[in-house]
């Protein structure tokens, strides 16, 4: 099966490079990987410091792993940290924030790349966030007796390495030094399949979002937009499926305001909302050209602001639930806000748990969205009660970072 996996990896990267002629993201994906080995060799040409390799798939995983990354930098200053990404969104943010000593794209997962990467980098430890499984890299780390761990992982029975045809991948999974998983069901599943090096530490995203209310944030455009005692929905990381319902809801109400931050901020994504909305809307980038307070909808077409904007909301709507799955609901919950999202959320333990507790609400169609939002916006005690549950939920689940760091020390001492 590894042969088919290797072929699939090469075909994927070939397709991405062909798509780069037409797609900006694909172009970044391909061009960012050019000369990666040369960059790595140049950076460490005369540097003999021990190194930690920290890998995230994308921006979401970067936010999830950030508390561990920060603690590694603080507690082990003698180590150089190389941070890698699979996708452009995470890479761009990592570079912007200078999040590590070196930030690079991860070369395609081929056996040759894995051997060269490990031989040049020579890490003392590799840390993978959540479940970005690159089997040639994992295999090579094991061959070189370099410990590698997974942080904030979550596992389900339907994942391919638990299938009869996935035994060769499961065999490589067993070579990991440790899995620090989010919940007991993940730990039990791994143990059923012969992986004993498991510890339930929780989800480090709780620690990351717990820091957000402490970050000072003020934005003149947003504060001018929300002036007046008008209920506000902040809709973040939204997709066309979300836009359809949100626009329909707004079209029925003139007594509320909405800030919407699409997951993709290109014109096509924005048009999937504006073409359906008959209310006055303004783009953040055009705010200076208009009286921002007169609009009913503000479309934030800038990245990096979403997690801070949720603080202004009465209700937070989290996008993605009408596609592959919801985005980070904890960024809204930490501010003590009720959170609402679409029906595809079963893979996200925090969403399931917060629904059970009463701090989150899932909607499957326009009628359900209207019912839930009307209740939360028009009945203040409803939203305050749900928001209080959300805030407590985040606080009670913090602490995963320290649990992980207590374990990582044995690989770095």
N, C-alpha and C positions, 0 to 999 in steps of 0.2 A: 504493500500500500504506500510505502514511502516514495516509491518510484512515481506513482501517480500524483502524489502530493507535490513532489519536486517539479513535475511537468506542469501541474496546475499553477504553482508559484510563478514559473517562468512565463506562462501564458498570461497570467494576470498582469504582470509587470509590462509585458509586451503590449497588451491591450491598453494599459494606462498611458504608455508612451505614444501610442497611436492617437488616443483621445486627446493628448496634450495639444494637438494642432487646433482643437476646437474648444477645449475646456480649460479654464484658468487654474482650477484646482489640480487637474491632472498634470498640467504643465509644472506646477510647483512640486508635485509628487515626484516627477521624473527628474527635473533639473536639480532639485535639492539633493539628489543622491549622487550626482556627478562629482567625482573627486573626493568622496567621503574618506576613503582609506588614506589618501595623500594628506588630507586635512588632519586626520588623527595622528599620523606619523609625524607631521610637522609640529603639532602641539606638544607631543611627548618625546621629541627627539632628544632633548637633554634633561628630561625630568624623570627622576627615578622614584617619585612618590608613589606609594601604594594607591590603588584606584578602586572605586566602586562604580559599577555599571548599573544605572537606574533607568528602566525602560517603561514608557507609557504608550498606549496605542494612540490616543488623541487627547484633546483638551480636557474632556470629562475625566479621563483616567489621571491626567496630570493634576487636576484639582483634587482628585481622590487621594493620590499618593503624596501630594505636596507636604502634609504634616510630617510624614516619615522622612522625606527628602530634607526638610528644614532641620529636623532633629539630627540626621546624619551629619549635616554640615556643622551643626553646633557641637555635637558630642565627639566627632572625629575629625577635627580640623586638619590633621596631618594627611588625610586621604583626599585625593582629587576625585571629584564626581563627574562622570560622563553621563549626560542625560540624552536618551534617544527617543525618537518618536516614529510612529508609522505614518501618521497623517499630517498634512500641512497645518491644520488648525492648532494642534498642540505645539508643533515646532515653532510657529510664529510667536506664540505667547512665551514659550520657554526662552527664546532668543531675546524677546523684548524685555523680559524681567531679569535676564542674566541669572537664570535659576540654578545654574550649575557652572562648574569650571569649564565645561565644554558641552555644547548642545548640537546634536547632529541628527540627521535622518538615519534610520536603521537600514542598511543595505538589504536587498532581497534575501529571503531565507533559503539560500542554497548551501550545499555542503562546502563548496569552495569558499564562499563568502564567510561562512561560520568559522572555518579554520583560520582564515586570514584575520578576521576581526578579533578573535580570541588571542591569536599570536601577537598581534600588534598592541591590543589594549592591555592584555595580561591583568584582568581584574582580580581582586581578592575576593569579591562577592558580587553577584548579580541579583538585582531586585526587579521583579516584574510585577506590575500593578494589575490586579483583577484577573483577567484571563486572556492575555495576548500570548497564545501558545505558538512559538516558533521552534519547530521540532529539531531542525538541524543545529540551531544555536544551543538548544537545551542539551542535545546529544554531545556536542563538542565541549560544552562546559563540564559535563559529566566525565568525558574522556580525559580531560585535563585536571580532574579532581578539584574543580573550582565550585564552591558552594553556590547554589542559586535557589531563591525562595520566591513564593508568590504571596502578595499582600492584598488583603480585602477581597479574596477570591470567593466565588459563589458557584456551586455546581448543581446540575440537574441531571436526572436520569436519562434524558433524551439527547445529551451531548454525544458527539460522534465517537469519542474514544471509549465510551461505555457500550458501544454496539459490538456485536460479534466480529464485524469486519474492521473494527478499530483497535484490535489488540496490539498492533505494532506501535500505535500512538500511545496507548495506555502504558506500554512497557517503558517508553521514554518519560512519560509523566511520573512514573514511579522513581525516576532518577533524581527528582527534585529533592533538595535538602529539607525543605519544609513548606507546608501550605498553611498560611495564617488566614483562616476563612471567616466569613461573616456570621455564619449561623451553624447550629448543631446538625441540621439536616445535611448540609454540605459535608461536614466532618464524617457523619455516619455513612454517607454514600461513598466517600473515598475509602473508608475503612472496609466497606463491603467488597470493594474491588482491589483490596490488597495494599492500599496506601495507608501506612500507619503514622507517618511523620506529619501529623495534622494537629493544629491547635485552633480553637475558636477564640478569636481575639476581637471580633466585631468589625465594623466598617469605619475606616479612617475618614470617610467623608463627613461624619458627624463632627470630628475634631476640626476639620477644615471650616465647615460652615459655622461652627460655634464661635469662630473668630470674627465673622462678618459684622455683627452688630457693634463690635468695638472699633471698627474702622470708620474714621470720620469721613463723611461724604456729603458734599453739597453741590448742586448743579443748578445754575441760574435758569436755564431753559426749562428744566423739569418743574422747578418750583414756581415759575411763572405760569406754566401750563396748568398746574393743579390748584392754583389759588381759588379760594372759595370753598364752601362746605359742600362738596359734591362727591358722592361715592366714586371710588377709583378701582378699576380692575387693572392689574399689571399682568400681561400675557407674555410669557417668555419662551424662547426657543420654539416658536410656532412654525408649523408647516401648512401647506395648502388645505389639508384635511381639517386642521383647526380653524383656519381662516374662514372657511365656509360657515361654520357654526357661530363663530364670534361675530362675523359681519351680520348674520341674520339676527342675532340677539341685539346688537347695537341699533339696527334699523328700527327696532320696536321701541327703543328708549332714548329719550332726549335729556334725561335727568341724571345721567352718569357720564363719566369720562373713562377712557381707556388709554393706557400706554402699551404698545405692542412692540416687541423686540423679536423679529423673525430669526429663525435659526440661520437662514441664508439671507443676506441683506442685499442681494442683487435685485435688479428691477423686475425680473420675472417673478421672484418670490413675493415682492411687495405688491405687484399687480394682482396676484392671486387673492389678495385681501381687498385692495382699493377698488377693484372692478366690481366687487359685490357690496361694498359699503356705501350707503347714500348719505353719510354724515360728513361734516367738514373734517378733513384730516390734514395734518402737517407733518413733514419730515423733519427730523432733528437737524439734519444738515442744512435745511432751509429756514431755520427758526428765526434768524435775524431779519429775514425779508418780510415777516408777517407779525401780526399781533398774536403771539402764541397763545394767549389766554382765551381767544375766541374759538379755537378748535375744540372738537369733541374727542378727537383721536390724535395721539402723537406717535408717530412711527420712528423708533430709534434705529437708525441705519448706521450704527457704530458698534464695534465689538468691545468687549471687556467691561461693560457697564451693568449688565443684567443683574448680577448677584447683589449689587448695591441698590439698584432701583426698587427691588421688591419691598424695601422698607417703607415705601410711600403708599403701598396698596392697602385697600380694605379686604380684597380677595385676590389671591394669586392663581392664575391659570397657567398650567405647565404643559407645553406642547409635546408632540410626538406620539400621543396616545391613539392616533388614528393611522399610525404607520408601523414602524418597527418596534416602537416602545417609547415610554415617556423619558423626558430628561430629568434633571436633578430637582426633585420636589423639596429637598431639605433646605435649599437656598431661600425658599419662601417661608417654610415652616419655622426656621430659626428666629424669624422676626415676630413670631406669634401671630401668623396669618393662616386662615383656612386655605387649603390648596385644592384645586379642581383640575381634573385631567381626563383624557379619553380612555377607552376601554382596554387598550393593550398595556397592561401594567403588571400582569401576573409574575413576570420574571424579576420584579423589583420588590424585595422583601420589605423595604421601608414603606412602600406604597400600600402593600397588603396590610401591614401592621397598623399604619396610621388610619386607614379606612376603618379597620376594626375598632380602633379607639375613638373614632369620631372627629378626627382632625382633618381628614381628607375625603374627597368625594369623586367618584368616577361617573362619567356620563357617556352614554352610547349614541345619543342623537340630539337633535335640536331641542326637542321637547324637554328632555331631561336636563339639558344645560340651562334652559330658561327657568325651570322649576328650582334648581339648586341655586343659581345666581340670584334669582329674585328673593329667595329665602335669606341668603347670606347678606345681600345688600340692603334689603328693606327691614330686616329684623335684626337690630344691632346686637341683641343678646345672643342670637344664634352664631353670628360671626365671632363675637368675643369669646364665647364658650369653645368653639372649634379652634380658634387661634391659641387659646391658652393650652389646649391639649397638644397642639403642634409644638409649642415652645417647650413644654415639659418633655415631650417625646425626644426631641433633639438632645436636651440636657441629660436625660437618663441614659442615652446611648453613646455618649462621648467617652473617650478613654482608650480607644483601640490603638492609638499611636503609641502610647506608653507600653501597652501590652506587647506590641510588636518590637519596640526598641529593647525591651527587657530580654528578648530572644536573640536579636541580631548581634548583640555584644559578643556572643560566643564565637561568631565567625570573624570578628574584627579585632579581638584582643591580641 
